[in-house]
């Protein structure tokens, strides 16, 4: 059986090697009816094969995480724009030297919010330290959107403790790559937001949302909706930074207008320090620490 599998893999590798050789020769990729279907990018990128691409984006990260024993994750969301304090201070100094008022305003906001970077990093360290003493099937792994800012901070905290951690990046017009602290074998890139968000939820045992923009809000409300509608199991949903979230979200209005039930406000918890975020998760699952 192993020999048969090896031959199959070799034939697939040969098909891709032929395609690579064609490219290395400087030949433009043209439609070719004789090319093997799975080795034909022109075919795989057709509108009609979108469903196959969905399947591939579903399978690749799933199989890779299975192989490494990643079964339970804590997903950390937050702004890609926040920077660690030293970098934020340097940016402000540079902005002041430049003298542009708008640039200074933005740099001041980044410095004001830089503490969230350190707090996301510390939260991930706490999770990694807890998991180090657990059997593999009980370990919790940090998972982020794979980008800079808060995502980088959380991946970095797990990396500080030598823990595997996951990054689910997304291909955007302004090209970005996974941050340098993601475990290389768990750094994935998606084309479809929907498949990426599905992967966030597939293994999530908790969600911690730091201050962020449209992307953070999209991901946060996706999770709240799934839990509220019982399409996903209840999980701890932690909003980190009460001052930010209370200014941004007045969800009591939804209760007043009858669009949600009063108990729906209990779906999330506001916290202001990494240990409190972790303590809420511990209480939710009655974990032994």
C-alpha positions as CSV (number, residue, x, y, z in Angstrom):
1,X,0.0,0.0,0.0
2,X,2.8,2.4,0.9
3,X,4.5,1.7,-2.4
4,X,1.3,2.4,-4.3
5,X,0.9,5.7,-2.4
6,X,4.5,6.7,-3.1
7,X,4.0,6.1,-6.9
8,X,0.8,8.2,-6.8
9,X,2.5,11.0,-5.0
10,X,5.5,10.8,-7.4
11,X,3.2,11.1,-10.5
12,X,1.5,14.1,-9.0
13,X,4.9,15.7,-8.2
14,X,6.0,15.0,-11.8
15,X,2.9,16.8,-13.1
16,X,3.8,19.9,-11.1
17,X,7.4,19.6,-12.0
18,X,6.5,19.7,-15.7
19,X,4.4,22.8,-15.1
20,X,7.2,24.5,-13.2
21,X,9.7,23.6,-15.9
22,X,7.4,25.2,-18.5
23,X,7.3,28.4,-16.4
24,X,11.1,28.4,-15.8
25,X,11.6,28.3,-19.6
26,X,9.9,31.6,-19.9
27,X,6.8,30.3,-21.6
28,X,3.6,32.0,-20.8
29,X,0.9,29.8,-19.3
30,X,-1.7,29.0,-21.9
31,X,-4.8,26.9,-21.8
32,X,-3.9,23.3,-22.5
33,X,-6.5,20.6,-22.8
34,X,-3.9,17.9,-22.3
35,X,-2.6,19.2,-18.9
36,X,-3.8,17.2,-15.9
37,X,-6.8,18.9,-14.4
38,X,-5.3,19.2,-10.9
39,X,-2.1,20.7,-12.3
40,X,-3.9,23.2,-14.5
41,X,-4.2,26.6,-12.8
42,X,-6.2,28.0,-15.7
43,X,-8.8,25.3,-15.1
44,X,-8.8,25.6,-11.3
45,X,-9.3,29.3,-11.4
46,X,-12.4,29.2,-13.6
47,X,-15.7,30.4,-12.1
48,X,-17.2,26.9,-12.5
49,X,-14.5,25.3,-10.3
50,X,-15.1,27.7,-7.4
51,X,-16.7,24.9,-5.4
52,X,-13.5,22.9,-5.7
53,X,-11.5,25.8,-4.4
54,X,-13.9,26.0,-1.4
55,X,-13.1,22.4,-0.7
56,X,-9.4,22.9,-0.9
57,X,-9.4,25.9,1.4
58,X,-11.5,23.8,3.8
59,X,-9.3,20.8,3.7
60,X,-5.7,22.1,3.7
61,X,-5.7,23.9,7.0
62,X,-8.0,21.2,8.6
63,X,-5.7,18.3,7.7
64,X,-2.5,20.2,8.7
65,X,-4.0,21.0,12.1
66,X,-5.2,17.4,12.6
67,X,-1.7,16.1,11.9
68,X,-0.2,18.4,14.6
69,X,-2.8,17.6,17.1
70,X,-4.4,21.1,17.1
71,X,-7.9,20.4,18.3
72,X,-8.7,23.3,20.7
73,X,-7.9,27.0,20.0
74,X,-8.5,30.3,21.6
75,X,-9.0,32.8,18.8
76,X,-7.7,36.4,19.3
77,X,-9.0,39.2,17.1
78,X,-8.0,42.8,17.1
79,X,-6.6,45.7,15.1
80,X,-3.9,45.1,12.6
81,X,-2.7,48.7,13.0
82,X,-1.7,48.7,16.7
83,X,2.0,48.5,17.3
84,X,4.2,47.6,20.2
85,X,5.0,50.6,22.5
86,X,8.6,51.2,21.4
87,X,7.6,51.2,17.7
88,X,4.6,53.5,18.5
89,X,6.8,56.0,20.3
90,X,9.3,56.0,17.5
91,X,6.5,56.7,15.0
92,X,5.2,59.6,17.1
93,X,8.7,61.1,17.3
94,X,9.1,60.9,13.6
95,X,5.6,62.4,13.0
96,X,6.4,65.3,15.3
97,X,9.6,65.9,13.4
98,X,7.5,66.0,10.2
99,X,5.1,68.5,11.6
100,X,1.9,67.3,9.8
101,X,-1.0,67.6,12.2
102,X,-3.0,64.6,10.9
103,X,0.1,62.3,10.9
104,X,0.8,63.4,14.5
105,X,-2.9,62.7,15.5
106,X,-2.7,59.2,14.1
107,X,0.7,58.5,15.7
108,X,-0.7,59.7,19.1
109,X,-3.7,57.3,18.8
110,X,-1.3,54.4,18.0
111,X,0.8,55.2,21.0
112,X,-2.3,55.5,23.2
113,X,-3.4,52.0,22.1
114,X,0.0,50.4,22.1
115,X,-0.6,48.8,25.6
116,X,-3.1,46.5,23.9
117,X,-0.2,44.9,22.0
118,X,1.6,44.0,25.2
119,X,-1.7,42.8,26.8
120,X,-2.5,40.5,23.9
121,X,1.0,39.1,24.0
122,X,0.7,38.5,27.8
123,X,-2.7,36.8,27.4
124,X,-1.2,34.4,24.9
125,X,1.7,33.6,27.2
126,X,-0.8,32.7,30.0
127,X,-2.6,30.3,27.6
128,X,0.6,28.7,26.5
129,X,1.9,28.3,30.0
130,X,-1.4,26.6,31.0
131,X,-1.3,24.3,28.0
132,X,2.3,23.2,28.6
133,X,1.1,21.1,31.5
134,X,-1.9,19.5,29.8
135,X,-2.2,16.3,27.8
136,X,-2.2,17.1,24.1
137,X,-5.9,16.6,23.6
138,X,-6.6,19.2,26.4
139,X,-4.1,21.8,25.2
140,X,-5.4,25.2,24.0
141,X,-3.6,26.9,21.1
142,X,-3.6,30.5,20.1
143,X,-5.1,31.2,16.7
144,X,-5.2,34.6,15.0
145,X,-5.9,36.2,11.6
146,X,-2.2,35.9,11.0
147,X,-1.5,39.6,10.3
148,X,0.3,42.4,12.2
149,X,-0.8,44.3,15.2
150,X,-2.9,42.5,17.9
151,X,-2.7,39.3,15.8
152,X,1.1,39.4,15.8
153,X,1.1,40.1,19.5
154,X,-0.9,37.0,20.3
155,X,1.1,34.8,18.1
156,X,4.2,36.3,19.6
157,X,3.1,35.5,23.1
158,X,2.6,31.9,22.3
159,X,5.9,31.9,20.4
160,X,7.6,33.3,23.5
161,X,6.6,30.2,25.4
162,X,7.7,27.8,22.6
163,X,4.1,26.9,21.8
164,X,2.6,26.0,18.5
165,X,0.3,28.7,17.3
166,X,-2.0,29.2,14.2
167,X,-2.3,32.1,11.7
168,X,-5.2,32.2,9.3
169,X,-4.2,35.0,6.9
170,X,-6.2,36.4,4.0
171,X,-5.1,37.5,0.6
172,X,-5.9,41.2,0.2
173,X,-5.2,43.8,-2.6
174,X,-2.5,45.3,-0.4
175,X,-0.5,42.1,-0.2
176,X,0.4,41.0,3.3
177,X,2.1,37.9,4.7
178,X,1.8,36.0,7.9
179,X,3.6,37.6,10.8
180,X,6.9,36.1,11.8
181,X,5.8,34.5,15.1
182,X,3.3,32.0,13.6
183,X,4.4,28.4,13.6
184,X,5.5,28.0,10.0
185,X,3.7,24.7,9.6
186,X,0.5,26.4,10.8
187,X,0.6,29.6,8.8
188,X,-2.2,29.5,6.3
189,X,-3.4,31.8,3.5
190,X,-7.0,32.1,2.4
191,X,-8.8,33.7,-0.6
192,X,-12.3,33.4,0.8
193,X,-13.3,35.2,3.9
194,X,-16.1,32.7,4.5
195,X,-13.8,29.7,4.7
196,X,-11.4,31.6,6.9
197,X,-14.1,32.5,9.4
198,X,-15.4,28.9,9.3
199,X,-11.9,27.7,10.3
200,X,-11.8,30.3,13.2
201,X,-14.9,28.6,14.6
202,X,-14.2,24.9,13.9
203,X,-11.7,24.6,16.8
204,X,-12.5,27.7,18.9
205,X,-13.1,27.2,22.6
206,X,-13.0,30.9,23.2
207,X,-12.9,34.2,21.4
208,X,-11.0,37.2,22.7
209,X,-11.7,40.4,20.8
210,X,-9.3,43.3,21.4
211,X,-10.1,46.8,20.0
212,X,-10.2,46.8,16.2
213,X,-12.0,48.0,13.1
214,X,-14.4,46.6,10.6
215,X,-12.7,43.3,10.3
216,X,-12.7,42.7,14.1
217,X,-16.4,43.7,14.3
218,X,-17.3,41.4,11.4
219,X,-15.6,38.4,13.1
220,X,-17.0,39.3,16.5
221,X,-20.6,39.6,15.4
222,X,-20.3,36.4,13.3
223,X,-19.4,34.5,16.5
224,X,-22.1,36.2,18.6
225,X,-24.7,35.4,15.9
226,X,-23.7,31.8,15.6
227,X,-23.9,31.3,19.4
228,X,-27.1,33.3,19.8
229,X,-28.8,31.2,17.1
230,X,-27.4,28.0,18.5
231,X,-25.5,27.2,15.3
232,X,-22.4,27.0,17.4
233,X,-21.8,25.7,20.9
234,X,-21.6,28.4,23.6
235,X,-18.1,29.6,24.0
236,X,-16.6,32.4,26.2
237,X,-16.6,35.7,24.2
238,X,-14.3,38.2,25.8
239,X,-14.2,41.9,24.8
240,X,-10.9,43.2,26.0
241,X,-10.8,47.0,26.8
242,X,-14.1,48.1,28.4
243,X,-13.6,51.8,27.7
244,X,-13.2,51.1,23.9
245,X,-16.1,48.7,23.6
246,X,-18.5,50.7,25.8
247,X,-17.9,53.8,23.6
248,X,-18.3,51.8,20.4
249,X,-21.2,49.5,21.2
250,X,-24.4,50.5,23.0
251,X,-26.1,47.1,22.7
252,X,-28.7,48.0,25.4
253,X,-30.4,49.8,22.5
254,X,-31.1,46.5,20.9
255,X,-32.8,45.3,24.1
256,X,-34.8,48.5,24.4
257,X,-36.0,48.2,20.8
258,X,-36.9,44.5,21.2
259,X,-34.4,43.2,18.6
260,X,-32.5,41.0,21.0
261,X,-33.4,39.5,24.4
262,X,-31.9,40.9,27.6
263,X,-30.1,37.6,28.2
264,X,-28.2,38.0,24.9
265,X,-26.1,40.7,26.6
266,X,-24.7,37.8,28.7
267,X,-23.1,36.2,25.6
268,X,-20.0,38.3,26.1
269,X,-17.8,39.5,29.0
270,X,-15.9,42.9,29.2
271,X,-12.4,42.7,30.8
272,X,-9.4,45.0,31.1
273,X,-6.4,42.8,31.9
274,X,-5.0,39.5,30.5
275,X,-5.5,37.5,33.7
276,X,-9.2,38.5,33.9
277,X,-9.7,37.3,30.3
278,X,-8.1,34.0,31.2
279,X,-10.0,33.7,34.5
280,X,-13.3,34.0,32.6
281,X,-12.4,31.2,30.3
282,X,-11.2,29.1,33.3
283,X,-14.5,29.6,35.0
284,X,-16.6,28.9,31.9
285,X,-15.0,25.5,31.5
286,X,-14.1,24.8,35.2
287,X,-10.5,24.3,34.2
288,X,-7.9,23.1,36.7
289,X,-5.0,25.6,36.9
